Amino acid sequence: MHVERRNIGDLIQLFAKKWLIIIAITGFCTGTAGWISFFVLTPVYQATSKVLVHEIKKEEKEDVAASFYQMETSFKLLDTFIVIAESPQVLDKVIKNLDLSMSYHELSQKVRIQQVRESLAIEIIVEGTKPEKTVDIANEISSVLSDEIRKIYGESNVSVIKTAELTEASKPVKPKAMLNMVTAFFAGIVIAIGLIFLRDLFKKLKRKEEVNVDDLEQTFSRERRYSTRI
């Protein structure tokens, strides 16, 4: 079926006539996103602590190869310490020390431990619904990690360089209400324009079908009159 092509001017006129519908749908989508973000979704807070892995002690006289080897060893230790920090050996003690009502698996889902760019620093990021508890967990992981490494290696190879603070954890990181509302705003515009265009298209198709039916009826009527005369 052939569909009449629409130029940009016709579309602009069509959407201009239906501006109330566009505003209503866009406002509804934006308002719904804001309501869900502010009143339905539970705020998630984030706290961060950092520990520094000490470099392997260097000899007074060493060549470039030895220096490179010691640096490589330090980075391997960093990877090992990250694994230790994520293990039940550390997180189970954190749960016990803070008397948390959660399992190791539940706590591990809230914790993200990673290297800070290409340095020897480890970043411990904790997310939770209560900022005070989130801060306590981040700091306790740093403390327990330092103790466990001291037990394993006989000396403390890490030191805390940043403790989590309540001031930084007081602002929720999720949901991102403004981002959700902006996304819903543009989505509402697209949905409104799409509905208006499809509605107009279906109306035109229906009118064409009605015209075609009328033409066929007129043709059959003329043929019947012609056959009657014969």
C-alpha positions as CSV (number, residue, x, y, z in Angstrom):
1,M,0.0,0.0,0.0
2,H,1.4,3.4,-1.0
3,V,1.7,5.8,1.9
4,E,1.9,9.6,1.2
5,R,5.2,11.0,2.0
6,R,5.4,13.9,4.5
7,N,7.8,16.7,4.2
8,I,9.4,18.4,7.3
9,G,7.1,21.4,7.1
10,D,4.0,19.2,7.3
11,L,5.4,17.3,10.3
12,I,6.2,20.5,12.1
13,Q,2.7,21.8,11.6
14,L,1.3,18.4,12.8
15,F,3.4,18.5,16.0
16,A,2.6,22.2,16.6
17,K,-1.1,21.4,16.5
18,K,-0.6,18.6,19.1
19,W,1.7,20.5,21.4
20,L,-0.5,19.9,24.4
21,I,-0.2,16.2,23.9
22,I,3.6,16.5,23.7
23,I,3.7,18.6,26.9
24,A,1.4,16.2,28.8
25,I,3.2,13.0,27.9
26,T,6.6,14.6,28.5
27,G,5.5,16.1,31.8
28,F,4.0,12.7,32.9
29,C,7.2,10.8,32.1
30,T,9.5,13.4,33.8
31,G,7.2,13.6,36.9
32,T,7.0,9.8,37.2
33,A,10.8,9.5,37.0
34,G,11.2,12.1,39.6
35,W,8.6,10.6,41.9
36,I,10.2,7.1,41.6
37,S,13.7,8.5,42.2
38,F,12.8,10.6,45.2
39,F,10.1,8.6,46.9
40,V,10.2,5.0,45.7
41,L,13.8,4.0,45.3
42,T,16.0,3.6,48.4
43,P,18.9,6.0,48.5
44,V,22.4,4.4,48.3
45,Y,25.4,6.0,50.0
46,Q,29.0,5.4,49.2
47,A,32.1,5.6,51.5
48,T,35.7,5.2,50.4
49,S,38.9,4.4,52.3
50,K,42.4,3.9,50.9
51,V,45.5,1.9,51.9
52,L,49.0,2.1,50.5
53,V,51.1,-0.9,49.7
54,H,54.7,-0.4,50.8
55,E,57.4,-0.9,48.2
56,I,59.8,-3.8,48.7
57,K,62.9,-2.4,50.5
58,K,65.6,-1.5,48.1
59,E,69.3,-2.3,48.6
60,E,71.7,0.5,48.7
61,K,73.4,-0.6,45.5
62,E,71.2,-2.2,42.9
63,D,71.1,-2.3,39.1
64,V,68.1,-1.4,36.9
65,A,67.0,-5.0,36.6
66,A,66.9,-5.5,40.4
67,S,64.9,-2.2,40.8
68,F,62.4,-3.3,38.1
69,Y,62.1,-6.7,39.8
70,Q,61.3,-5.1,43.2
71,M,58.7,-2.8,41.6
72,E,57.1,-5.7,39.9
73,T,57.0,-7.7,43.1
74,S,55.3,-4.7,44.9
75,F,52.6,-4.7,42.2
76,K,52.1,-8.4,42.6
77,L,51.7,-7.9,46.3
78,L,49.1,-5.3,45.6
79,D,47.0,-7.8,43.6
80,T,47.4,-10.3,46.4
81,F,46.3,-7.8,49.0
82,I,43.2,-7.0,46.9
83,V,42.3,-10.7,46.9
84,I,42.8,-10.9,50.7
85,A,40.6,-7.8,51.2
86,E,37.8,-9.5,49.3
87,S,38.2,-12.8,51.0
88,P,36.1,-14.2,53.9
89,Q,39.2,-14.0,56.0
90,V,38.7,-10.2,56.1
91,L,35.0,-9.6,55.5
92,D,33.8,-12.2,58.0
93,K,35.9,-10.5,60.7
94,V,34.4,-7.1,59.6
95,I,30.9,-8.6,60.0
96,K,31.8,-10.0,63.5
97,N,33.5,-6.8,64.7
98,L,30.7,-4.5,63.6
99,D,27.9,-7.0,64.5
100,L,26.4,-6.8,61.0
101,S,23.2,-8.7,60.2
102,M,24.4,-9.9,56.8
103,S,26.3,-12.8,55.3
104,Y,29.7,-12.8,53.6
105,H,28.0,-12.9,50.2
106,E,25.7,-10.0,51.0
107,L,28.6,-7.8,52.3
108,S,30.8,-8.7,49.3
109,Q,28.1,-7.4,47.0
110,K,28.3,-4.0,48.7
111,V,32.1,-3.8,48.6
112,R,34.3,-3.0,45.6
113,I,38.1,-3.1,46.0
114,Q,40.4,-1.9,43.3
115,Q,43.8,-0.4,42.4
116,V,43.9,3.4,42.3
117,R,45.0,4.0,38.7
118,E,48.5,2.7,38.3
119,S,49.7,3.4,41.8
120,L,50.4,1.1,44.8
121,A,47.2,2.4,46.5
122,I,44.1,0.3,47.1
123,E,40.7,1.9,47.1
124,I,38.0,0.3,49.3
125,I,34.5,1.4,48.1
126,V,31.4,0.4,50.1
127,E,27.8,1.1,49.2
128,G,24.9,0.9,51.5
129,T,21.5,2.4,52.5
130,K,22.8,3.8,55.8
131,P,25.7,6.3,55.6
132,E,27.0,5.8,59.1
133,K,27.2,2.0,58.7
134,T,28.8,2.4,55.2
135,V,31.6,4.6,56.7
136,D,32.2,2.1,59.5
137,I,32.4,-0.8,57.1
138,A,34.9,0.9,54.8
139,N,37.2,1.9,57.7
140,E,36.9,-1.5,59.4
141,I,37.9,-3.3,56.1
142,S,41.1,-1.2,56.0
143,S,41.9,-1.9,59.6
144,V,41.2,-5.7,59.4
145,L,43.2,-5.9,56.1
146,S,46.2,-4.3,57.8
147,D,46.0,-6.7,60.7
148,E,45.6,-9.8,58.5
149,I,48.6,-8.8,56.3
150,R,50.7,-8.3,59.4
151,K,49.8,-11.9,60.5
152,I,50.5,-13.4,57.1
153,Y,53.8,-11.6,56.3
154,G,55.0,-10.8,59.8
155,E,55.0,-7.1,59.2
156,S,52.6,-4.4,58.1
157,N,53.0,-4.0,54.3
158,V,50.1,-1.5,54.1
159,S,49.2,1.7,55.8
160,V,45.9,3.6,55.8
161,I,46.3,6.8,53.8
162,K,42.6,7.8,53.8
163,T,39.7,7.0,56.1
164,A,36.1,7.2,55.1
165,E,34.2,10.2,56.5
166,L,30.6,10.8,57.1
167,T,30.7,14.1,55.3
168,E,31.5,12.5,52.0
169,A,29.0,9.6,52.5
170,S,26.1,11.9,53.4
171,K,25.1,12.5,49.8
172,P,23.5,9.5,48.0
173,V,25.1,8.3,44.8
174,K,22.0,6.4,43.7
175,P,19.5,6.9,42.4
176,K,20.6,9.8,40.2
177,A,17.4,11.7,40.2
178,M,18.3,14.5,37.9
179,L,19.8,12.1,35.3
180,N,16.7,9.9,35.5
181,M,14.4,12.9,35.0
182,V,16.4,14.3,32.1
183,T,16.4,10.9,30.4
184,A,12.6,10.6,31.0
185,F,12.1,14.1,29.6
186,F,13.7,13.3,26.3
187,A,12.1,9.8,26.2
188,G,8.7,11.5,26.8
189,I,9.2,13.8,23.8
190,V,10.2,10.8,21.6
191,I,7.2,8.8,22.7
192,A,4.8,11.7,22.2
193,I,6.1,12.5,18.7
194,G,6.0,8.8,17.8
195,L,2.4,8.4,19.0
196,I,1.2,11.6,17.2
197,F,2.9,10.5,13.9
198,L,1.5,6.9,14.1
199,R,-2.0,8.2,14.9
200,D,-1.9,10.6,11.9
201,L,-0.5,7.9,9.7
202,F,-3.3,5.4,10.6
203,K,-5.9,8.1,10.1
204,K,-4.6,8.8,6.6
205,L,-4.5,5.0,5.8
206,K,-8.1,4.6,7.0
207,R,-9.3,7.5,4.9
208,K,-7.5,6.0,1.8
209,E,-9.2,2.7,2.4
210,E,-12.6,4.3,2.8
211,V,-12.0,6.2,-0.5
212,N,-10.9,3.0,-2.3
213,V,-14.0,1.2,-1.0
214,D,-16.3,4.1,-2.2
215,D,-14.6,4.0,-5.6
216,L,-15.2,0.3,-5.9
217,E,-18.8,0.6,-4.9
218,Q,-19.3,3.3,-7.5
219,T,-17.6,1.2,-10.1
220,F,-19.8,-1.9,-9.3
221,S,-22.9,0.3,-9.3
222,R,-22.1,1.7,-12.8
223,E,-21.4,-1.9,-14.1
224,R,-24.7,-3.1,-12.7
225,R,-26.6,-0.3,-14.4
226,Y,-24.8,-0.9,-17.6
227,S,-25.5,-4.6,-17.5
228,T,-29.2,-3.9,-16.8
229,R,-29.5,-1.7,-19.8
230,I,-28.0,-4.4,-22.0
